[in-house]
């Protein structure tokens, strides 16, 4: 049921192409990004809290993959999904 909801939401989304909510996904950020955008440089767009928690793992993922990424765009400190 949950997977079907994600698929329906992605089908209706204008910009979102992938939703990945599983343990350890931040370690695979570069490979997930490359599966959609190839070798295009990546930019991480995040809120301040998530950035503080996952920054090192996500940046390491891109560095270890040799995938170019630019400085992250960090919203904050109080960002809500409605924005």
Backbone atoms as SQL, in Angstrom:
CREATE TABLE atoms (id INTEGER PRIMARY KEY, chain TEXT, resi INTEGER, resn TEXT, atom TEXT, x REAL, y REAL, z REAL);
INSERT INTO atoms VALUES
  (1, 'A', 1, 'UNK', 'N', 0.815, -1.190, 0.000),
  (2, 'A', 1, 'UNK', 'CA', 0.000, 0.000, 0.000),
  (3, 'A', 1, 'UNK', 'C', 0.861, 1.258, 0.000),
  (4, 'A', 2, 'UNK', 'N', 1.875, 1.294, 0.879),
  (5, 'A', 2, 'UNK', 'CA', 2.744, 2.462, 0.974),
  (6, 'A', 2, 'UNK', 'C', 3.505, 2.691, -0.330),
  (7, 'A', 3, 'UNK', 'N', 4.001, 1.617, -0.927),
  (8, 'A', 3, 'UNK', 'CA', 4.737, 1.737, -2.188),
  (9, 'A', 3, 'UNK', 'C', 3.829, 2.287, -3.288),
  (10, 'A', 4, 'UNK', 'N', 2.595, 1.858, -3.319),
  (11, 'A', 4, 'UNK', 'CA', 1.639, 2.346, -4.305),
  (12, 'A', 4, 'UNK', 'C', 1.415, 3.850, -4.125),
  (13, 'A', 5, 'UNK', 'N', 1.331, 4.306, -2.883),
  (14, 'A', 5, 'UNK', 'CA', 1.151, 5.733, -2.615),
  (15, 'A', 5, 'UNK', 'C', 2.340, 6.535, -3.128),
  (16, 'A', 6, 'UNK', 'N', 3.564, 6.021, -2.903),
  (17, 'A', 6, 'UNK', 'CA', 4.750, 6.694, -3.422),
  (18, 'A', 6, 'UNK', 'C', 4.712, 6.767, -4.944),
  (19, 'A', 7, 'UNK', 'N', 4.360, 5.670, -5.587),
  (20, 'A', 7, 'UNK', 'CA', 4.298, 5.643, -7.046),
  (21, 'A', 7, 'UNK', 'C', 3.269, 6.634, -7.587),
  (22, 'A', 8, 'UNK', 'N', 2.117, 6.708, -6.938),
  (23, 'A', 8, 'UNK', 'CA', 1.085, 7.655, -7.358),
  (24, 'A', 8, 'UNK', 'C', 1.556, 9.091, -7.153),
  (25, 'A', 9, 'UNK', 'N', 2.198, 9.345, -6.032),
  (26, 'A', 9, 'UNK', 'CA', 2.703, 10.690, -5.755),
  (27, 'A', 9, 'UNK', 'C', 3.771, 11.084, -6.772),
  (28, 'A', 10, 'UNK', 'N', 4.685, 10.182, -7.093),
  (29, 'A', 10, 'UNK', 'CA', 5.709, 10.485, -8.083),
  (30, 'A', 10, 'UNK', 'C', 5.103, 10.717, -9.465),
  (31, 'A', 11, 'UNK', 'N', 4.071, 9.950, -9.788),
  (32, 'A', 11, 'UNK', 'CA', 3.404, 10.132, -11.076),
  (33, 'A', 11, 'UNK', 'C', 2.751, 11.494, -11.203),
  (34, 'A', 12, 'UNK', 'N', 2.295, 12.023, -10.095),
  (35, 'A', 12, 'UNK', 'CA', 1.627, 13.324, -10.099),
  (36, 'A', 12, 'UNK', 'C', 2.603, 14.479, -9.893),
  (37, 'A', 13, 'UNK', 'N', 3.807, 14.193, -9.441),
  (38, 'A', 13, 'UNK', 'CA', 4.778, 15.253, -9.140),
  (39, 'A', 13, 'UNK', 'C', 5.338, 15.864, -10.410),
  (40, 'A', 14, 'UNK', 'N', 5.583, 17.134, -10.334),
  (41, 'A', 14, 'UNK', 'CA', 6.140, 17.841, -11.473),
  (42, 'A', 14, 'UNK', 'C', 7.665, 17.741, -11.491),
  (43, 'A', 15, 'UNK', 'N', 8.298, 17.816, -10.334),
  (44, 'A', 15, 'UNK', 'CA', 9.759, 17.868, -10.280),
  (45, 'A', 15, 'UNK', 'C', 10.415, 16.641, -9.657),
  (46, 'A', 16, 'UNK', 'N', 9.770, 15.995, -8.713),
  (47, 'A', 16, 'UNK', 'CA', 10.370, 14.867, -8.000),
  (48, 'A', 16, 'UNK', 'C', 10.370, 13.628, -8.882),
  (49, 'A', 17, 'UNK', 'N', 11.525, 12.969, -8.954),
  (50, 'A', 17, 'UNK', 'CA', 11.644, 11.772, -9.782),
  (51, 'A', 17, 'UNK', 'C', 11.892, 10.503, -8.977),
  (52, 'A', 18, 'UNK', 'N', 12.327, 10.673, -7.744),
  (53, 'A', 18, 'UNK', 'CA', 12.667, 9.514, -6.920),
  (54, 'A', 18, 'UNK', 'C', 12.410, 9.846, -5.462),
  (55, 'A', 19, 'UNK', 'N', 11.794, 8.912, -4.754),
  (56, 'A', 19, 'UNK', 'CA', 11.665, 8.986, -3.306),
  (57, 'A', 19, 'UNK', 'C', 12.299, 7.718, -2.762),
  (58, 'A', 20, 'UNK', 'N', 13.299, 7.891, -1.910),
  (59, 'A', 20, 'UNK', 'CA', 13.980, 6.744, -1.318),
  (60, 'A', 20, 'UNK', 'C', 13.997, 6.937, 0.186),
  (61, 'A', 21, 'UNK', 'N', 13.242, 6.127, 0.882),
  (62, 'A', 21, 'UNK', 'CA', 13.158, 6.221, 2.342),
  (63, 'A', 21, 'UNK', 'C', 13.508, 4.868, 2.936),
  (64, 'A', 22, 'UNK', 'N', 14.791, 4.672, 3.153),
  (65, 'A', 22, 'UNK', 'CA', 15.248, 3.401, 3.703),
  (66, 'A', 22, 'UNK', 'C', 16.570, 3.623, 4.423),
  (67, 'A', 23, 'UNK', 'N', 16.865, 2.763, 5.338),
  (68, 'A', 23, 'UNK', 'CA', 18.093, 2.876, 6.097),
  (69, 'A', 23, 'UNK', 'C', 19.322, 2.867, 5.201),
  (70, 'A', 24, 'UNK', 'N', 20.247, 3.776, 5.463),
  (71, 'A', 24, 'UNK', 'CA', 21.514, 3.814, 4.739),
  (72, 'A', 24, 'UNK', 'C', 21.474, 4.470, 3.378),
  (73, 'A', 25, 'UNK', 'N', 20.346, 5.020, 2.988),
  (74, 'A', 25, 'UNK', 'CA', 20.241, 5.599, 1.641),
  (75, 'A', 25, 'UNK', 'C', 21.234, 6.741, 1.437),
  (76, 'A', 26, 'UNK', 'N', 21.564, 7.460, 2.491),
  (77, 'A', 26, 'UNK', 'CA', 22.487, 8.589, 2.336),
  (78, 'A', 26, 'UNK', 'C', 23.870, 8.135, 1.870),
  (79, 'A', 27, 'UNK', 'N', 24.218, 6.878, 2.141),
  (80, 'A', 27, 'UNK', 'CA', 25.502, 6.349, 1.691),
  (81, 'A', 27, 'UNK', 'C', 25.492, 6.042, 0.189),
  (82, 'A', 28, 'UNK', 'N', 24.304, 5.973, -0.399),
  (83, 'A', 28, 'UNK', 'CA', 24.166, 5.681, -1.832),
  (84, 'A', 28, 'UNK', 'C', 23.678, 6.898, -2.616),
  (85, 'A', 29, 'UNK', 'N', 23.816, 8.070, -2.047),
  (86, 'A', 29, 'UNK', 'CA', 23.305, 9.286, -2.684),
  (87, 'A', 29, 'UNK', 'C', 23.862, 9.464, -4.095),
  (88, 'A', 30, 'UNK', 'N', 25.149, 9.262, -4.272),
  (89, 'A', 30, 'UNK', 'CA', 25.765, 9.475, -5.584),
  (90, 'A', 30, 'UNK', 'C', 25.230, 8.483, -6.622),
  (91, 'A', 31, 'UNK', 'N', 25.099, 7.220, -6.269),
  (92, 'A', 31, 'UNK', 'CA', 24.612, 6.245, -7.256),
  (93, 'A', 31, 'UNK', 'C', 23.141, 6.481, -7.586),
  (94, 'A', 32, 'UNK', 'N', 22.333, 6.858, -6.597),
  (95, 'A', 32, 'UNK', 'CA', 20.927, 7.170, -6.870),
  (96, 'A', 32, 'UNK', 'C', 20.820, 8.391, -7.772),
  (97, 'A', 33, 'UNK', 'N', 21.614, 9.413, -7.496),
  (98, 'A', 33, 'UNK', 'CA', 21.623, 10.615, -8.317),
  (99, 'A', 33, 'UNK', 'C', 22.041, 10.271, -9.750),
  (100, 'A', 34, 'UNK', 'N', 23.118, 9.510, -9.886),
  (101, 'A', 34, 'UNK', 'CA', 23.626, 9.152, -11.219),
  (102, 'A', 34, 'UNK', 'C', 22.616, 8.327, -12.007),
  (103, 'A', 35, 'UNK', 'N', 21.796, 7.529, -11.329),
  (104, 'A', 35, 'UNK', 'CA', 20.804, 6.724, -12.044),
  (105, 'A', 35, 'UNK', 'C', 19.767, 7.597, -12.747),
  (106, 'A', 36, 'UNK', 'N', 19.594, 8.808, -12.268),
  (107, 'A', 36, 'UNK', 'CA', 18.625, 9.724, -12.871),
  (108, 'A', 36, 'UNK', 'C', 19.267, 10.800, -13.732),
  (109, 'A', 37, 'UNK', 'N', 20.442, 11.277, -13.347),
  (110, 'A', 37, 'UNK', 'CA', 21.037, 12.444, -13.999),
  (111, 'A', 37, 'UNK', 'C', 22.406, 12.192, -14.609),
  (112, 'A', 38, 'UNK', 'N', 22.847, 10.950, -14.612),
  (113, 'A', 38, 'UNK', 'CA', 24.139, 10.639, -15.219),
  (114, 'A', 38, 'UNK', 'C', 25.276, 11.353, -14.498),
  (115, 'A', 39, 'UNK', 'N', 26.175, 11.927, -15.268),
  (116, 'A', 39, 'UNK', 'CA', 27.359, 12.555, -14.683),
  (117, 'A', 39, 'UNK', 'C', 27.190, 14.056, -14.445),
  (118, 'A', 40, 'UNK', 'N', 25.958, 14.549, -14.543),
  (119, 'A', 40, 'UNK', 'CA', 25.718, 15.964, -14.264),
  (120, 'A', 40, 'UNK', 'C', 26.175, 16.298, -12.845),
  (121, 'A', 41, 'UNK', 'N', 26.772, 17.484, -12.634),
  (122, 'A', 41, 'UNK', 'CA', 27.143, 17.868, -11.270),
  (123, 'A', 41, 'UNK', 'C', 25.908, 17.902, -10.370),
  (124, 'A', 42, 'UNK', 'N', 26.079, 17.502, -9.144),
  (125, 'A', 42, 'UNK', 'CA', 24.971, 17.437, -8.188),
  (126, 'A', 42, 'UNK', 'C', 24.979, 18.640, -7.263),
  (127, 'A', 43, 'UNK', 'N', 23.785, 19.032, -6.847),
  (128, 'A', 43, 'UNK', 'CA', 23.657, 20.012, -5.772),
  (129, 'A', 43, 'UNK', 'C', 22.645, 19.451, -4.777),
  (130, 'A', 44, 'UNK', 'N', 23.046, 19.410, -3.530),
  (131, 'A', 44, 'UNK', 'CA', 22.176, 18.929, -2.472),
  (132, 'A', 44, 'UNK', 'C', 21.351, 20.113, -1.979),
  (133, 'A', 45, 'UNK', 'N', 20.031, 19.940, -1.962),
  (134, 'A', 45, 'UNK', 'CA', 19.122, 20.953, -1.439),
  (135, 'A', 45, 'UNK', 'C', 18.468, 20.343, -0.216),
  (136, 'A', 46, 'UNK', 'N', 18.641, 20.980, 0.923),
  (137, 'A', 46, 'UNK', 'CA', 18.220, 20.373, 2.182),
  (138, 'A', 46, 'UNK', 'C', 17.867, 21.432, 3.213),
  (139, 'A', 47, 'UNK', 'N', 17.236, 20.996, 4.281),
  (140, 'A', 47, 'UNK', 'CA', 17.023, 21.898, 5.404),
  (141, 'A', 47, 'UNK', 'C', 18.217, 21.769, 6.349),
  (142, 'A', 48, 'UNK', 'N', 18.354, 22.726, 7.230),
  (143, 'A', 48, 'UNK', 'CA', 19.509, 22.786, 8.114),
  (144, 'A', 48, 'UNK', 'C', 19.639, 21.554, 9.015),
  (145, 'A', 49, 'UNK', 'N', 18.541, 21.068, 9.556),
  (146, 'A', 49, 'UNK', 'CA', 18.596, 19.904, 10.457),
  (147, 'A', 49, 'UNK', 'C', 19.057, 18.652, 9.728),
  (148, 'A', 50, 'UNK', 'N', 18.484, 18.383, 8.565),
  (149, 'A', 50, 'UNK', 'CA', 18.881, 17.206, 7.787),
  (150, 'A', 50, 'UNK', 'C', 20.329, 17.315, 7.352),
  (151, 'A', 51, 'UNK', 'N', 20.732, 18.503, 6.968),
  (152, 'A', 51, 'UNK', 'CA', 22.112, 18.725, 6.544),
  (153, 'A', 51, 'UNK', 'C', 23.084, 18.371, 7.659),
  (154, 'A', 52, 'UNK', 'N', 22.777, 18.799, 8.869),
  (155, 'A', 52, 'UNK', 'CA', 23.668, 18.518, 9.993),
  (156, 'A', 52, 'UNK', 'C', 23.769, 17.016, 10.265),
  (157, 'A', 53, 'UNK', 'N', 22.692, 16.288, 10.069),
  (158, 'A', 53, 'UNK', 'CA', 22.672, 14.852, 10.357),
  (159, 'A', 53, 'UNK', 'C', 23.334, 14.029, 9.249),
  (160, 'A', 54, 'UNK', 'N', 23.084, 14.373, 7.986),
  (161, 'A', 54, 'UNK', 'CA', 23.488, 13.505, 6.871),
  (162, 'A', 54, 'UNK', 'C', 24.619, 14.051, 6.012),
  (163, 'A', 55, 'UNK', 'N', 25.050, 15.251, 6.259),
  (164, 'A', 55, 'UNK', 'CA', 26.040, 15.914, 5.389),
  (165, 'A', 55, 'UNK', 'C', 27.273, 15.072, 5.106),
  (166, 'A', 56, 'UNK', 'N', 27.936, 14.605, 6.129),
  (167, 'A', 56, 'UNK', 'CA', 29.196, 13.878, 5.919),
  (168, 'A', 56, 'UNK', 'C', 29.011, 12.631, 5.062),
  (169, 'A', 57, 'UNK', 'N', 27.952, 11.876, 5.317),
  (170, 'A', 57, 'UNK', 'CA', 27.724, 10.642, 4.550),
  (171, 'A', 57, 'UNK', 'C', 27.386, 10.938, 3.095),
  (172, 'A', 58, 'UNK', 'N', 26.554, 11.945, 2.866),
  (173, 'A', 58, 'UNK', 'CA', 26.178, 12.288, 1.490),
  (174, 'A', 58, 'UNK', 'C', 27.384, 12.830, 0.731),
  (175, 'A', 59, 'UNK', 'N', 28.132, 13.738, 1.335),
  (176, 'A', 59, 'UNK', 'CA', 29.317, 14.272, 0.666),
  (177, 'A', 59, 'UNK', 'C', 30.342, 13.172, 0.407),
  (178, 'A', 60, 'UNK', 'N', 30.499, 12.250, 1.348),
  (179, 'A', 60, 'UNK', 'CA', 31.429, 11.136, 1.151),
  (180, 'A', 60, 'UNK', 'C', 30.975, 10.250, -0.001),
  (181, 'A', 61, 'UNK', 'N', 29.680, 10.045, -0.136),
  (182, 'A', 61, 'UNK', 'CA', 29.146, 9.226, -1.219),
  (183, 'A', 61, 'UNK', 'C', 29.565, 9.797, -2.573),
  (184, 'A', 62, 'UNK', 'N', 29.404, 11.100, -2.739),
  (185, 'A', 62, 'UNK', 'CA', 29.784, 11.735, -4.010),
  (186, 'A', 62, 'UNK', 'C', 31.302, 11.725, -4.195),
  (187, 'A', 63, 'UNK', 'N', 32.037, 12.008, -3.145),
  (188, 'A', 63, 'UNK', 'CA', 33.501, 12.023, -3.243),
  (189, 'A', 63, 'UNK', 'C', 34.037, 10.652, -3.625),
  (190, 'A', 64, 'UNK', 'N', 33.570, 9.601, -2.943),
  (191, 'A', 64, 'UNK', 'CA', 34.054, 8.243, -3.223),
  (192, 'A', 64, 'UNK', 'C', 33.679, 7.771, -4.626),
  (193, 'A', 65, 'UNK', 'N', 32.547, 8.258, -5.131),
  (194, 'A', 65, 'UNK', 'CA', 32.113, 7.886, -6.480),
  (195, 'A', 65, 'UNK', 'C', 32.822, 8.722, -7.545),
  (196, 'A', 66, 'UNK', 'N', 33.566, 9.742, -7.120),
  (197, 'A', 66, 'UNK', 'CA', 34.217, 10.629, -8.088),
  (198, 'A', 66, 'UNK', 'C', 33.204, 11.468, -8.840),
  (199, 'A', 67, 'UNK', 'N', 32.062, 11.715, -8.210),
  (200, 'A', 67, 'UNK', 'CA', 30.977, 12.462, -8.854),
  (201, 'A', 67, 'UNK', 'C', 31.027, 13.915, -8.383),
  (202, 'A', 68, 'UNK', 'N', 31.105, 14.825, -9.333),
  (203, 'A', 68, 'UNK', 'CA', 31.186, 16.245, -9.000),
  (204, 'A', 68, 'UNK', 'C', 29.918, 16.723, -8.303),
  (205, 'A', 69, 'UNK', 'N', 30.103, 17.524, -7.262),
  (206, 'A', 69, 'UNK', 'CA', 28.969, 18.163, -6.600),
  (207, 'A', 69, 'UNK', 'C', 29.382, 19.583, -6.223),
  (208, 'A', 70, 'UNK', 'N', 28.425, 20.473, -6.234),
  (209, 'A', 70, 'UNK', 'CA', 28.682, 21.867, -5.898),
  (210, 'A', 70, 'UNK', 'C', 28.252, 22.112, -4.451),
  (211, 'A', 71, 'UNK', 'N', 28.485, 23.311, -3.962),
  (212, 'A', 71, 'UNK', 'CA', 28.118, 23.637, -2.592),
  (213, 'A', 71, 'UNK', 'C', 26.625, 23.390, -2.367),
  (214, 'A', 72, 'UNK', 'N', 26.264, 22.787, -1.248),
  (215, 'A', 72, 'UNK', 'CA', 24.859, 22.521, -0.956),
  (216, 'A', 72, 'UNK', 'C', 24.063, 23.807, -0.763),
  (217, 'A', 73, 'UNK', 'N', 22.782, 23.733, -1.053),
  (218, 'A', 73, 'UNK', 'CA', 21.855, 24.828, -0.781),
  (219, 'A', 73, 'UNK', 'C', 21.080, 24.415, 0.452),
  (220, 'A', 74, 'UNK', 'N', 21.267, 25.156, 1.549),
  (221, 'A', 74, 'UNK', 'CA', 20.687, 24.771, 2.834),
  (222, 'A', 74, 'UNK', 'C', 19.637, 25.786, 3.267),
  (223, 'A', 75, 'UNK', 'N', 18.390, 25.335, 3.384),
  (224, 'A', 75, 'UNK', 'CA', 17.313, 26.151, 3.916),
  (225, 'A', 75, 'UNK', 'C', 17.379, 26.085, 5.432),
  (226, 'A', 76, 'UNK', 'N', 16.938, 27.138, 6.073),
  (227, 'A', 76, 'UNK', 'CA', 16.832, 26.968, 7.496),
  (228, 'A', 76, 'UNK', 'C', 16.733, 28.278, 8.223),
  (229, 'A', 77, 'UNK', 'N', 16.619, 28.182, 9.505),
  (230, 'A', 77, 'UNK', 'CA', 16.628, 26.942, 10.281),
  (231, 'A', 77, 'UNK', 'C', 15.273, 26.275, 10.392),
  (232, 'A', 78, 'UNK', 'N', 14.174, 26.997, 10.138),
  (233, 'A', 78, 'UNK', 'CA', 12.835, 26.423, 10.336),
  (234, 'A', 78, 'UNK', 'C', 12.124, 26.323, 8.984),
  (235, 'A', 79, 'UNK', 'N', 12.171, 25.152, 8.382),
  (236, 'A', 79, 'UNK', 'CA', 11.567, 24.923, 7.083),
  (237, 'A', 79, 'UNK', 'C', 10.514, 23.839, 7.226),
  (238, 'A', 80, 'UNK', 'N', 9.380, 24.051, 6.600),
  (239, 'A', 80, 'UNK', 'CA', 8.280, 23.089, 6.668),
  (240, 'A', 80, 'UNK', 'C', 7.928, 22.629, 5.256),
  (241, 'A', 81, 'UNK', 'N', 7.381, 21.461, 5.126),
  (242, 'A', 81, 'UNK', 'CA', 7.036, 20.884, 3.829),
  (243, 'A', 81, 'UNK', 'C', 6.141, 21.800, 3.010),
  (244, 'A', 82, 'UNK', 'N', 5.335, 22.603, 3.665),
  (245, 'A', 82, 'UNK', 'CA', 4.437, 23.513, 2.948),
  (246, 'A', 82, 'UNK', 'C', 5.200, 24.533, 2.106),
  (247, 'A', 83, 'UNK', 'N', 6.446, 24.830, 2.489),
  (248, 'A', 83, 'UNK', 'CA', 7.234, 25.817, 1.775),
  (249, 'A', 83, 'UNK', 'C', 7.671, 25.271, 0.438);
